[in-house]
């Protein structure tokens, strides 16, 4: 259980760094919104932010 949480935290950190280098603040905010939506179990928020993040990454 602890190992899974550590792996998840490292993965989120790496995604955040990658998003910040390519997309700036907007990418980091969208990733944060996805994480908050998933943890709060708000599917609409998480899916909407993930779609916007994907579209932003496709243009970067």
Secondary structure, DSSP 4 states (H G I P E B T S, - for coil): -HHHHHHHHHHHHHHHHHHHHHHTHHHHHHHHHHHHHHHTT-HHHHHHHHHHHHHHHHH-
